Every structure is written in C-alpha cells, then in structure tokens.
C-alpha cells in the first residue's frame, strides 16, 4: 500500500505521479489523481486519519489521462458536446471508480459516463 503523498494541489499530484507515459488508458476510461486535503487548511490542522480517509472517500480528482474513445457519442450515450481535458478537476461518485496506486500516487479509473461534473477548485467539494 502506498504511503500518503501530498495530493492537495494540481502541482503536488503531477509531481507525485511523475512520468506516466508508459500507462495506457483504454476505451472510455479516465484516469484521475485523487484530491486529498493537506495537513493544514488555513490555521486548522487536519488529522492524519482524516487525510487518509480522503484516499477512500475523495470525490474529486485531477484528470491525468483519457482513453481514446472517452466522451465520444455512441448508441448509448450522447455527451451533448461536453468533455473533460487533462488538468481538469472532476467530481464523481466514489463507488464508480476503480482504485489504483500509480508511482505511489492514489488514483482512480472511471468511465466517462461516471464523471458528474467539473470544478475550478477541488476544495469546494467534500
């Protein structure tokens, strides 16, 4: 099991995961790095147990990679022109994702249809 690395900013997630060129995302899958609150928010210290809970219950992730047919209309789904790009913060239902650690960074694989929305600031969601 990977140790909790800082994953509270876009820069921390990207730095933590490093080179993922060798990781290929298939079909309509989206790879996200899980947003995990830092040890301190303003003047409030976040207990380590609470930070660890974000790994399992985090509902926001940074899009890291997309499969080749993600967000393409088909016979079952019409995305109405909506899409996400690498670097976007997205929200999802935790149970819809497949939990995976890559380079000791907590991530999830989600189907495109399980992305519920996009936010500009991941700390808005809990």
LUMZAKOL-889389 format. One record per residue (C-alpha): residue number from 1; residue in three letters; chain; y, z, x. Coordinates in Angstrom, 1 decimal. Layout:
ZANU,balo,lumvo,marmar,c2,c3,c1
ZANU,NUM,Ala,A,Y,Z,X
...
This chain:
ZANU,balo,lumvo,marmar,c2,c3,c1
ZANU,1,Unk,A,0.0,0.0,0.0
ZANU,2,Unk,A,3.4,-1.0,1.4
ZANU,3,Unk,A,6.0,1.7,2.1
ZANU,4,Unk,A,9.2,1.5,0.0
ZANU,5,Unk,A,11.7,-0.5,2.0
ZANU,6,Unk,A,15.3,-0.7,0.8
ZANU,7,Unk,A,15.4,-3.2,-2.1
ZANU,8,Unk,A,18.7,-2.3,-3.9
ZANU,9,Unk,A,20.7,-5.4,-2.9
ZANU,10,Unk,A,20.1,-9.1,-2.5
ZANU,11,Unk,A,20.6,-8.8,1.2
ZANU,12,Unk,A,18.0,-6.0,1.5
ZANU,13,Unk,A,15.4,-7.9,-0.4
ZANU,14,Unk,A,15.9,-11.1,1.6
ZANU,15,Unk,A,15.9,-9.2,4.9
ZANU,16,Unk,A,12.8,-7.2,3.9
ZANU,17,Unk,A,10.7,-10.1,2.8
ZANU,18,Unk,A,11.6,-12.3,5.8
ZANU,19,Unk,A,10.0,-15.7,6.1
ZANU,20,Unk,A,8.0,-16.7,3.1
ZANU,21,Unk,A,7.8,-20.4,3.8
ZANU,22,Unk,A,4.0,-20.0,4.0
ZANU,23,Unk,A,3.8,-18.6,0.5
ZANU,24,Unk,A,3.4,-21.4,-2.1
ZANU,25,Unk,A,4.2,-20.5,-5.7
ZANU,26,Unk,A,2.0,-22.5,-8.2
ZANU,27,Unk,A,2.6,-24.1,-11.6
ZANU,28,Unk,A,5.3,-22.5,-13.7
ZANU,29,Unk,A,5.3,-19.2,-11.8
ZANU,30,Unk,A,8.5,-17.4,-10.5
ZANU,31,Unk,A,8.3,-15.0,-7.5
ZANU,32,Unk,A,10.8,-12.2,-7.7
ZANU,33,Unk,A,11.6,-9.3,-5.3
ZANU,34,Unk,A,11.8,-6.1,-7.4
ZANU,35,Unk,A,15.1,-4.4,-7.6
ZANU,36,Unk,A,14.7,-0.8,-6.5
ZANU,37,Unk,A,17.6,1.7,-6.6
ZANU,38,Unk,A,18.7,3.0,-3.3
ZANU,39,Unk,A,18.6,6.6,-2.1
ZANU,40,Unk,A,22.1,7.2,-3.2
ZANU,41,Unk,A,24.3,5.8,-6.0
ZANU,42,Unk,A,27.9,6.8,-5.5
ZANU,43,Unk,A,27.7,10.6,-4.8
ZANU,44,Unk,A,24.4,11.0,-6.6
ZANU,45,Unk,A,21.2,11.2,-4.5
ZANU,46,Unk,A,18.1,9.5,-6.1
ZANU,47,Unk,A,14.8,11.4,-5.6
ZANU,48,Unk,A,12.2,9.5,-3.7
ZANU,49,Unk,A,9.8,9.8,-6.7
ZANU,50,Unk,A,12.4,8.1,-8.9
ZANU,51,Unk,A,12.9,5.3,-6.3
ZANU,52,Unk,A,9.1,4.8,-6.1
ZANU,53,Unk,A,8.9,4.6,-9.9
ZANU,54,Unk,A,11.2,1.5,-9.7
ZANU,55,Unk,A,8.3,-0.2,-7.9
ZANU,56,Unk,A,6.1,0.1,-11.0
ZANU,57,Unk,A,8.7,0.1,-13.8
ZANU,58,Unk,A,11.5,-2.1,-12.4
ZANU,59,Unk,A,12.7,-4.6,-14.9
ZANU,60,Unk,A,15.0,-6.7,-12.7
ZANU,61,Unk,A,14.1,-9.0,-9.8
ZANU,62,Unk,A,15.7,-11.4,-7.4
ZANU,63,Unk,A,14.3,-14.9,-7.7
ZANU,64,Unk,A,12.7,-15.8,-4.4
ZANU,65,Unk,A,10.7,-18.9,-5.1
ZANU,66,Unk,A,9.7,-21.1,-8.1
ZANU,67,Unk,A,6.7,-23.1,-8.8
ZANU,68,Unk,A,7.0,-26.9,-9.1
ZANU,69,Unk,A,6.9,-27.0,-12.9
ZANU,70,Unk,A,8.9,-23.9,-13.7
ZANU,71,Unk,A,11.3,-24.3,-16.6
ZANU,72,Unk,A,10.2,-27.8,-17.4
ZANU,73,Unk,A,9.8,-28.6,-21.1
ZANU,74,Unk,A,6.2,-29.3,-22.3
ZANU,75,Unk,A,4.4,-29.4,-25.6
ZANU,76,Unk,A,4.5,-25.7,-26.0
ZANU,77,Unk,A,7.9,-24.7,-24.5
ZANU,78,Unk,A,11.5,-26.1,-24.8
ZANU,79,Unk,A,13.8,-24.2,-22.5
ZANU,80,Unk,A,16.9,-25.8,-24.0
ZANU,81,Unk,A,18.3,-26.7,-20.6
ZANU,82,Unk,A,18.1,-23.1,-19.3
ZANU,83,Unk,A,16.8,-22.5,-15.8
ZANU,84,Unk,A,17.0,-19.9,-13.0
ZANU,85,Unk,A,17.6,-20.6,-9.4
ZANU,86,Unk,A,16.6,-18.8,-6.2
ZANU,87,Unk,A,19.1,-16.0,-5.7
ZANU,88,Unk,A,19.5,-15.2,-9.4
ZANU,89,Unk,A,18.8,-11.7,-10.7
ZANU,90,Unk,A,16.5,-11.9,-13.7
ZANU,91,Unk,A,15.1,-9.4,-16.3
ZANU,92,Unk,A,11.6,-9.3,-17.5
ZANU,93,Unk,A,9.0,-7.1,-19.3
ZANU,94,Unk,A,7.1,-5.2,-16.5
ZANU,95,Unk,A,3.7,-5.8,-18.1
ZANU,96,Unk,A,4.3,-9.6,-18.0
ZANU,97,Unk,A,4.3,-9.7,-14.2
ZANU,98,Unk,A,1.6,-9.7,-11.5
ZANU,99,Unk,A,2.5,-7.0,-8.9
ZANU,100,Unk,A,2.2,-8.2,-5.3
ZANU,101,Unk,A,3.5,-7.0,-1.9
ZANU,102,Unk,A,4.6,-9.7,0.5
ZANU,103,Unk,A,5.6,-8.7,4.0
ZANU,104,Unk,A,5.6,-5.1,2.7
ZANU,105,Unk,A,8.2,-6.0,0.0
ZANU,106,Unk,A,7.5,-5.2,-3.6
ZANU,107,Unk,A,7.4,-8.4,-5.7
ZANU,108,Unk,A,6.1,-9.8,-9.0
ZANU,109,Unk,A,4.9,-13.2,-10.1
ZANU,110,Unk,A,6.0,-14.1,-13.6
ZANU,111,Unk,A,5.5,-17.2,-15.8
ZANU,112,Unk,A,8.8,-18.9,-16.5
ZANU,113,Unk,A,8.5,-18.1,-20.2
ZANU,114,Unk,A,8.5,-14.4,-19.4
ZANU,115,Unk,A,12.0,-14.4,-18.0
ZANU,116,Unk,A,14.0,-12.6,-20.6
ZANU,117,Unk,A,17.5,-13.1,-19.2
ZANU,118,Unk,A,19.8,-13.3,-16.1
ZANU,119,Unk,A,22.3,-10.6,-15.0
ZANU,120,Unk,A,25.0,-10.7,-12.4
ZANU,121,Unk,A,24.4,-7.1,-11.3
ZANU,122,Unk,A,20.9,-5.6,-11.3
ZANU,123,Unk,A,22.2,-2.0,-11.7
ZANU,124,Unk,A,23.2,-2.9,-15.3
ZANU,125,Unk,A,19.5,-2.7,-16.3
ZANU,126,Unk,A,17.2,0.2,-16.4
